[in-house]
Amino acid sequence: MLTRLSLIGKRNLNAKYCKNLQTISAVTNLIRVGRTTLATRQQSLDLAKKMVELNLVACVQVVGPVTSVYRWEGEIAEEEEWELRLKYSQENEDDLLEQITKSHPYEEPQWISWTSEASEGYANWVNQKGR
């Protein structure tokens, strides 16, 4: 009895998993979101404006200050930083990362990015602005 229930459970789990994958692949309101940090508000504003002017992003939010605690060259550091949240289209990913790397004052800049579902109107705006 336990084995049969386990098999039924596995089938249901696989069916749910496949359905979720189908749903994800059918979503068309996808945008890219990236995040980096800089030491000052002015550096953050300058980089944000540059990315918008280069048409690599539709929007950048400057958030901060935030406190970052991290290990660098064997020491624990604590710094006040400003965070940039960048919204852009997938097709601009490589050019955006190249510009962030080239323009960022840090030796090893943070770059974290992910795909996010957005409202249809916002996703359309983001994906058209970055072209």
For each residue, the residues with C-beta under 8 A, 3 or more apart:
1: 4 5
2: 5 6
3: 6 7
4: 1 7 8
5: 1 2 8 9
6: 2 3 9 10
7: 3 4 10 11
8: 4 5 11 12
9: 5 6 12 13
10: 6 7 13 14
11: 7 8 14 15
12: 8 9 15 16
13: 9 10 16 17
14: 10 11 17 18
15: 11 12 18 19
16: 12 13 19 20
17: 13 14 20 21
18: 14 15 21 22
19: 15 16 22 23
20: 16 17 23 24
21: 17 18 24 25
22: 18 19 25 26
23: 19 20 26 27
24: 20 21 27
25: 21 22
26: 22 23
27: 23 24 30 117
28: 120 123
29: 117 118 119 120 122 123 124
30: 27 90 115 116 117 118 123
31: 87 88 89 115 116 118 122 123 126 127
32: 87 88 89 90 92 93 113 114 115 116
33: 85 86 87 113 114 115 116
34: 84 85 86 88 96 100 111 112 113
35: 83 84 85 86 110 111 112 113
36: 47 83 84 86 100 104 109 110 111 112
37: 66 68 81 82 83 84 109 110
38: 43 44 47 81 82 84 104 105 106
39: 43 79 80 81 82 105 106
40: 43 44 82
41: 44 45 62 64 65 82
42: 45 46
43: 38 39 40 46 47 82 105
44: 38 40 41 47 48 62 64 82 83 84
45: 41 42 48 49 62
46: 42 43 49 50
47: 36 38 43 44 50 51 60 84 100 103 104
48: 44 45 51 52 60 62 84 86
49: 45 46 52 53
50: 46 47 53 54 99 103
51: 47 48 54 56 57 60 86 96 99 100
52: 48 49 55 56 57 58 59 60
53: 49 50
54: 50 51 99
55: 52 129 130 131
56: 51 52 88 92 95 96 99 130
57: 51 52 60 86 87 88 92 96 129 130
58: 52 87 88 89 125 126 127 128 129 130
59: 52 86 87 126 129
60: 47 48 51 52 57 84 85 86 87
61: 84 85
62: 41 44 45 48 82 83 84
63: 66 82 83 84 85
64: 41 44 80 81 82 83
65: 41 80 81 82
66: 37 63 80 81 82 83
67: 78 79 80 81
68: 37 77 78 79 80 81
69: 76 77 78
70: 76 77 79
71: 74 75 76 77
72: 75 77
73:
74: 71
75: 71 72
76: 69 70 71
77: 68 69 70 71 72
78: 67 68 69
79: 39 67 68 70
80: 39 64 65 66 67 68
81: 37 38 39 64 65 66 67 68
82: 37 38 39 40 41 43 44 62 63 64 65 66
83: 35 36 37 44 62 63 64 66
84: 34 35 36 37 38 44 47 48 60 61 62 63
85: 33 34 35 60 61 63
86: 33 34 35 36 48 51 57 59 60 96
87: 31 32 33 57 58 59 60 126
88: 31 32 34 56 57 58 92 93 96 126 130
89: 31 32 58 92 126 127 130 131
90: 30 32 93 115
91: 130 131
92: 32 56 57 88 89 95 96 130
93: 32 88 90 96 97 113
94: 97 98
95: 56 92 98 99
96: 34 51 56 57 86 88 92 93 99 100
97: 93 94 100 101 111
98: 94 95 101 102
99: 50 51 54 56 95 96 102 103
100: 34 36 47 51 96 97 103 104 109 111
101: 97 98 104 109 111
102: 98 99
103: 47 50 99 100
104: 36 38 47 100 101 109
105: 38 39 43
106: 38 39 109 110
107:
108:
109: 36 37 100 101 104 106
110: 35 36 37 106
111: 34 35 36 97 100 101
112: 34 35 36
113: 32 33 34 35 93
114: 32 33
115: 30 31 32 33 90
116: 30 31 32 33
117: 27 29 30 123
118: 29 30 31 122 123 126
119: 29 122 123
120: 28 29 123 124
121: 124 125
122: 29 31 118 119 125 126
123: 28 29 30 31 117 118 119 120 126 127
124: 29 120 121 127 128
125: 58 121 122 128 129
126: 31 58 59 87 88 89 118 122 123 129 130
127: 31 58 89 123 124 130 131
128: 58 124 125 131
129: 55 57 58 59 125 126
130: 55 56 57 58 88 89 91 92 126 127
131: 55 89 91 127 128
